[in-house]
Each structure stands twice: as C-alpha cells, then as structure tokens.
Amino acid sequence: MVGAGRFGGGLAGSSFEQQRQALQVTSEKAVLAAVRLPESRFDPQDPFGELRELARQAGAEVVGELTQNLDRPVVGTYIGTGKLEELRGLCELTGASTVIFDHELSPKQIAGIEKIVERKVLDRSELILDIFAGRATTREAQLQVELAQLEYTYPRLRAMWTHLERVTGGSPQGVGTRGPGEQQLEIDRRLVQRKKTQLQRELDEIQGRKSRSVRQRRLDHCTVGLVGYTNAGKSTLFNTLTAGGAYADDRVFATLMTRTRQWDLGGGLDVMLSDTVGFVRELPHHLVASFRATLEEATHADLLLVVLDVADPAAELHLETVHKTLDELFDDRDRREPGLARPERVLLLNKADRLADNRELLVWQQRVPGAIPMCALPGDDGSPRLGGETLTDRVRTVARGEIRERELVVPMRDSKTVSAIENRAEVVERAYEGESVRFRVRIGDRQLAQLRAGGGTVEVVGDPGAGHTPRRRGWAASAEDRA
C-alpha cells in the first residue's frame, strides 16, 4: 500500500486527488524522481537503489526514473518546470499513477508538482512512514507511527484541501464568505490536534515504563546495543548470539521494536543484548522523535555494536548516516540527562564473506582501527561463522571492566553473592571468619559494581566508599596494613 499515511478530510476534484484517498492499493506503478544538489549524498553506482527498494517494500512497481542536477531546489516545485513536463510525459508513457520523490517536500511543492504532472506525489518521508505503518505490530510501535503520521499530516492539511479555492471563490474576504470546505479544514485541524494529544499521552505512559525498565536493567547488567543501517544484519546477529527469536528478513525495516535478551559470554559472565530499529538516510525527524524511547536502549547502553553491511556498495554512506543519527540521538539525550557518558562504539564489518576481494576488508580495517570482520549467520557450532570469538572477547573486556585484585567480605547468609563471586571472579584465596567469607579475588570494576547494584552485601577492604572496613588478619593483611 503506497501513500496511506497522508489522507484527511474529504478531498475532491481531479482524478489524482481522488487517488490520494484510495487506502487499499495493493500495487501502483510509480516513477521515481530526484534532484541532485552539490551537497547530495547518494550511491553513485545506483542513485535510486535505496528509494527503489523502499518503493518496492511499500508495494509499488517502479516503471521509470528521472533525475535533474541543480545548484539549488526550485522554490515552488523543487524540480525545474521543464523536467516536470518531462516527468508528466514519462508517467503517461509508462502508465504510472504515482510519483515518488527522493526528498522531503513542502505541502506547497507537492501541490505544485501534482498540478502539473496530474499524478499523486509522495515524498521520501511519507513513503517511509507508510512502510513503518505496515510493519508496526506492537502497541508502542503502532502509537509511534500513528503519531508520526499525524505530525507529518498536520501542517499539510491545507494542501490536501486544494478544492477550497473553488468552494470559496479564491481567497475569502469579509463576513459570511467562508465556505463549508474552510469550516471542514478547521474541524480536521482540531481533530488531528486532539488525536495527537491522546496518542502522546498513551505513548508517554508506555515509554515512561520502558525508560524505568532500561535504567534498572543497566544497573543490574552490562548492556550492549546493536545499531546500524536498515537491513545490515542486526537481527540475524542477535539471533545467532542469543535465543532471541527476533524476526530477520532480507528487507528494509524488518525490525520496528527493540528486543532484549541475555547473551552468555562464558565463564559465568553475561550481558543484555538489544536489537534496535535500523536507521536510514534522511529518516523523517517525526519518526526519530516518536521512536526516541525505542532507541533509548541504544542511548543508555554501555557498549554499541555498529553493524555495517560491508558488501553493500553504499557502505560508506550507510556508516556516515548511522553515526550522524546516533550523534543526534545522544545530543537529545544529553539535553534531557546531562552528565551521562557516551558508550564506546565497535564497528562490525558484517557480510565480510561476500567480499570478492579481501583488500576491501583491509582498507576498512585501516580506516576504522579495531573494526571486526563478521558473518552474522550461525556456523555448525551455533556461533557466528566469522568474527564471533573476537567479538565475544571485546565485549567480555567491556563487561568486566578493568581487572583488579581486591579483598571482599561477604556475609555467608548472602549465598547468591557468594556464588556469583565464585563463578564470575578469579578467586585467589578464601577464608571463613565467623558469619562471613573473606575473598581475595581478581575481579573487574563493572562486575563489582553489578554485584553491589544487584543488592549484594559486599564490603571491599580498603575502599573508602565501602563504609566500615573490618580489621584484617592472616593472609588478608596487605602491604598497607603491614606498614
């Protein structure tokens, strides 16, 4: 279904206006159009590749493409008048009923283009919103998409009522000249505003619960987020590393919700791994705002794994988009929650096995030191076919934190904490003293913090923040005591 996201009121008039109301379109012939500006970023090998795939996922049949190079967009129609006539001719030749632009257009520009080409015109944002609407399955995702659609629709209501000037005879002046269309426009605006308020209230309630859950999970566990461009292989890697059961498919926006599962790193160490919605170039800002809580798993993670389809010809552009989107999300988080550290990002060069020449991989590793070649598909042992061990070692280092030798005192009644120390730390010595167990262990900073955050009664000998330091004796005496 193409273009189901922007329909309001009772449009009337020409045939393409009536097409805009048809919500049950299974397949439409579409022509893609774009203006390439000096600062435009696109894949030079296949300029329409991404838009073509987005259109296909929305249910359209792409029958033609048209490009114009300009120094700046035309104010009223974005594309030049001569090209618009050429676009109209291409639509007539191919039988296309829809034109999809690879940009976000203003209501005035959409109306101007439709007037000349006499076809329904969608911009990039509306196309993406339409795909999201078709993929949203959870209540939260449905609310987010519906709110984003209304945010997109609200400023465009007047453009949808292009028949108003026919109802009122041009710009109405004076008392009693406002026709029924103008009154209906005001009603539509009030309805949209009321619906937005209702959706935002319900969404805030869901997201509030989720935000508290994310923060509590970070206190209890080391959290790792999978982020990356859409269709980079995040969900496939998530399923390989965990028993996640995330939906994975070779198509854009297969994942529209965050799924979090435990990832066992071995040696009694585990982290919580989150699969997130994929990014895309020029993602509508309404969607970024609406999906802020969904992406909160990423902005509050201890480590981010950036999954990149290194075999894609547009991989460099995709990585640039991911980092730009992440920076915007963190800037927004910092305004709301100042003082939080930003997590380390580790680049995973996924689908490295598809590269015809290994030299491309070496170039990426030189460009991004520490990048890990990956194949997210599971091998015979269930782990990733390529890069799994290196990735696990890197995450294990972050999850543990800096390893230090410490003396810990734990009440024997706290059997859960005693067991966690025995299983997760390297125990050098232990001694039983009345109602307590005294350990000398090698343990990571983060592991110790998690023991405390999880409610464990742990006293660190010599730690000023640990409160009372019991008198040390026997093997537990340190050089500091002996001095």
N, C-alpha and C positions, 0 to 999 in steps of 0.2 A: 504494500500500500504506500503510495507516494503522496506526500503533501497533506496528510491527515491532521497535521499539527496546527494549522492556522486557518480556522474557519469560524466565523462568528456572525451573529445577526442573520439577516435574510438577504444575501446578495442577489441582485437581479441584473438583467441586461444582456450582454453579449454571451456567446456560447462559452468562451474561455472562463468567464465569471461563473457560469453555471457549473463548469467542470471543477472549479475550486471547491464546490460543495459536495462532490461525489466522494464519499468516505470509504466506499467498498471497491476500490480499484485494485485489481489483482496484478495487472501488468499494464504499463504505459510505455509507449515509445517516447524516448527522450533524447534531446540534443544537449550536449554539454558545451558550456561557453566559459571563457576566462579572458581576463585582461592581464597581461604580463607587464608589471611595472618594474622599474630598475631594482627595487628592493625586494621583489617577489622571490619566495623560496619554494622551489618545486624540483621534482626529479627531472633533469633534462633528458634522460633516456626515455621516459614515459610520462610526459607532463600531466596527462589526465588519468594516470594509473590509479591513484587513490580515489579520486572522485568517481571514476568508472566503477570501482569496487563498491563504494558507498551506494551508488545508484542501483547497482545490481542487488545488493543486500536489501534495499528498500523495495525491490520488486519491479524496477524499471528495466526496460530493454533499450540499451544505448544504441542509437542508429546514426549518430553524427557528432562531430566535434568541431568547434570553431574557436580560434584564438586571435587576439589583437594585441600588439605591443604598443604601449602608450607610456608617456612620461608621467602622466597623472590621470586619474579617472575623470570621465565626463560627469559633471555635477548632476545633471538630471537623469541620466540613463546609465551611468558608469562606463558603458561601451559606446563607441562612436556611432553616429547616425547611419553612415554608410554600412558599417558592419551589422547594424540592426536590420537593415533591409536584406543583407546577405543572410542573416540568421533566419529571417522570415522565409526567404526562398528555400533555405535548407530544410526547414520544418515542412514546408509544402511538398518538397521533393521526397522526403523520407516518410511523410505521414506522421510526424511527431506531434504529440499533443502537449508536451511539457518541455520546458527549457530549464536546465539546472545550471546555475552559476557557481563557480568555484570561489565565491566571496560572500561576505555578509552584506546585503543590500539594504538601503533605507526604504521605508514604505513608498516614498516619492519615486525612487528609482525603479522599484518593482512595478508601480503603476505606469510609469513612463514606458518601460520596456514592453509590458503587456499591451499597451495601447497600439504599439507599432507591430509587434510580431503576432498579436491576436492568439496567443497561446498562454497557458498557465505557466507562471515563472516561479521557481523555487530558488532560494539561495542556499549556500552551504549549511548554514545554521539550521534552517528548517529541515533540511534533509537528514542531518544528524539527529535532530530531535525526533523525527519520525521513526528512525531506526531504533532509538532508545525506547520510544513508546511501544514498539512491537516486541522488545526484548525484556521489558521490566516484568518481573514475576513476583517479587516480594512487595509487601505493602509499602515499605520505605522507598524502594526504587520507583514504584508507581506514583507515590506522592511527589517525589523529587522531579520526575519527568513532567507530571501534570503542572507543577508549579513553574518549571522552566518554560513550558509551552505558554502558560498564561503571561509570564514575564515577557516573552517574545511577542505575544499577540497584542498586549495592551496598547503599546504605542502605535500599532499598525491598524487599529480598528477603523480609523477614518479612511485609510487607503482601501480597506475592504468594502467600504460603503461608497464606491465610485459613482453609484447612481444617485447620490444625494443632490448633485447639482441639477439633475433632470427633475427631481421631485420639487426642489425649491426654486428652480429657475436661476441658478447661479448662486453667488454669494448673497445670502438673505440679509436684508436690511429692514429695520423697523419692526414694530409690534405686529404679531399675527402672521408673519411670513415664514415661520419655522414649520416645515412640513413634517409628516409622520416619520420620514427617514431620520431626520435630525433628532427627533424625540427618541426613536429606537436606538440611535447611537449612544445617547446619554444613558439609556436603560442598560445597554450592553456594557458600557464602562462601569456602571455601578455593580452589575452582576459579576463582572470579572474581578473588580476590586474586592467584593465581598467573598468570592470564592478563593482568591489569593490569601486573604486573611484567615479563612477557615483552614486551608491546606497548610499554611505556615504554622498555625497553632498546633495542628496534629503532628506535623513533621518535627517541630521543636520538642514535643513531648517524647517522640521516639528517639530523636537524636540526643536528647538530654540523657536518657537511659543508656544509650550506646556510649556516649562520651565518658560517663562514670565507669562503665564496664572496661573501656580501653585503658583508662588511668589505673584502675585497680589491677588489670592484667599486667601492666608494665611494672607495678610494684612487686607483683608475685613472680614474674618471669622476665627473662630476656626476650624481647620481641623483635622479630625480623619481618620486614615488609618486602613483598615482590612488587616492583613497579616497572613500567615500561610502555612502549608504544602498543597500540592495539594489535592483536594477532602476532605478538612476538614470541609466544610460547610460555607465558607465565603460568597459566592453569595446568599445562602439561607438566611443567617442572614441579608445581605444587603437588600434583597427584603422585609424581614419582617420589618425592621426598617425604610425603605424609600419606595417611589413609584418608585424604581429604575428600575425594569424590566430587571435586569441582567439575563443572561442565566445561569440556575443552573441545573446540572445533576450529577448523581452518577457515575462520571468517572474522570480520571485524566485530568488536563489541559482543563477543560471546559471553563475557563476564560483566554483569552490571551490579554485582553486590560483592561485598567483602566477605571472604570465608577464612576463618582462622582455625588452625589445627596444630597439635603438638608435633614437633619434629625431633625425633630421638637422634642425638648426635653420638651416642655411645658413651661408655664409661660413666653411666649414671647422670649424664648431662643432657638436657633438652631445652628447646626454645619454643616459643609460639610463633608459627609462620603464618602470614596473612597474604592472601591473593587479592589483588585490588583491580578496579576497573582500569582498562587501558586508556592511554592518552592518545590524542590525535592532533594533527596540525590544525590550528585555529579552532580549537574546541570552543563552542559557544560559551561566553562568560556566564550566561544564565545557568548552564549545566555545571560549570565549575563551582559556582556559588551554591547551587542546590545539592551537589554531591560532596560538599565540604565535610560533612560528618562521615560519609562513606570513606573518604580519603584520610580521615583522622587516624586510621590505623597506620598509614604511611608517615604522617607528620609527627606522630608520637612514638615511632619505632626507635629501637636502639641501633638498628642497622638496616640500611636499604640495599637490596639486591636489584640493580637495574638490569633488566633482561632486554637484550638487543638482538634482533634477527640480523646477524652479521652477513647473511647471504642475500639480504634484500639490497638491490641497487641504491635505494634511498636510505640506507642505514645511517649515514652521517646526518642527514636531515632529521631522521627519527630521533636520534640521540640528542640532537640540539633541542628538539621540541620537548622531550622528556625533561631535560634539565631546566628549561625555561619554565615549564609548568610547575615543576617541583619548587623552583625558586619563588614563584608567585604564591604557591600554597604556604610555604614557610614564612614568607613576608606577612601573609594574612594571619598565620598562627602567632607570629611574634608580636603583632599588634594586639592580639587578644590575650596572649600569655607571654609577656616579655620575660627574658631571662633563661628560657629553655635552650639547651644546646641542640645544635642540628646534628643529626646522625651521619655517620660515615656512609659513603656510597661506594659499593663494589660493582664494577661492570662485568656482566656475564655475557660473553660472546656466543650466544646461542645459535644453534644450527650450523656450527662450525664444520660439521661433517659434510655439509652441502657445498662448501667452497671448492671450486675446481683447482685453485692454486693456493698452496699453503703460504705463499708470500703475502697474500692479502691479510692473513691472520697475523703474521709477524708485524706488518705495518700497524695494525690496530693495537697490538701489544706494546709497540714502541710509542704510539700516540697516547695510550692510556696505560701507564705502568700499573701492574697489579691486576689487569683485566684477565679473566679466567675463560679460556675456551670451553664451551659446553655443548652437549647434546642432551636435551631435556628428556628425550624418550628413555624409558627404562630398558636396561640390559637384561641379561639372563639372571643376574643376581638381584634384580629389582631396583638397583641404584642407577643414576644417570649413566648413559653409555660413555660419556666423555666429561671429565672435569668434576665428577662427584666427590672424589676424595679430597681434591684441592679445595673445593668449596666448603666441605664439611670442616676441614682444618681451619679455614679462615673464620668461619662462623664460630667454631669452638673457641678460638682465641678471644673473640669479642665477648662471647657469652661468659667466659671465665673472668675476664679482666686480668690485670697484672697479677701474676702468681707471687705470693709472699709466704714466708714461713711464719706462723703465728701460734700462740698458745690460746686455746679456747677452753672455757669452763662451762659445762652444760649440766643442769640437774638431771639425774638419772630418770626422774619421772617423765621428762620430755623425750620419750623414746623416739618420736618422729624425727626430732632434730639430731639425736644421736645417730640414728640410722642414716639420715641424709649425709652427715659428715663422713661416716664410714664408707658410704657408697660413692660420694662425689668428690671427696678430697683425698689427697695422698697422706695417709696417716703415718707419721714418723714414729711416734710413741704415744702411749696412752697410760693413764694411771687412774685408779678408782680411789676417791677420797670421800669417805662417808656417803653422803647423798648425791655426790657429783662425780662427773667424769672429766678428767683434765686431758686434753689432747694437745700434742704438738703436731701440726699439720702444715702441708703446703696447699694453699687454697687461694683462688682468685678473688680479687676485690668484689667483683659483681656477684660471685657465688655467695660470699659472706653477706653482702647487702641483701640478697634474696632470702637467706636464712632468717635474717632479722625481720625483713618486711613480711615474711610469711608467719610471723608470730613466734618464731623460735626463741627460746630463752638462752641466749648466747652471750657470754661475757668474754671479751677479748682482753687478755692480760697485757697491760701497758698501753691500752687505747684510751686516751683522755675522754673520748666520747662514750665510753662503755660504762661509766658510773664507777661504783666501788670496785677496786682491784683487790682480789683476795691475796693473802700472804702466800708467796711462792716458796716451794721447798723441793728438795730432791732434784730429779732431772730437769724440773721446770725452771730452775734458777737460771737467769740469763746473765750475760756479762754486765748488764746494767745493775742487777742485784748484787753481784759479787763486788762491784766497785763500791 
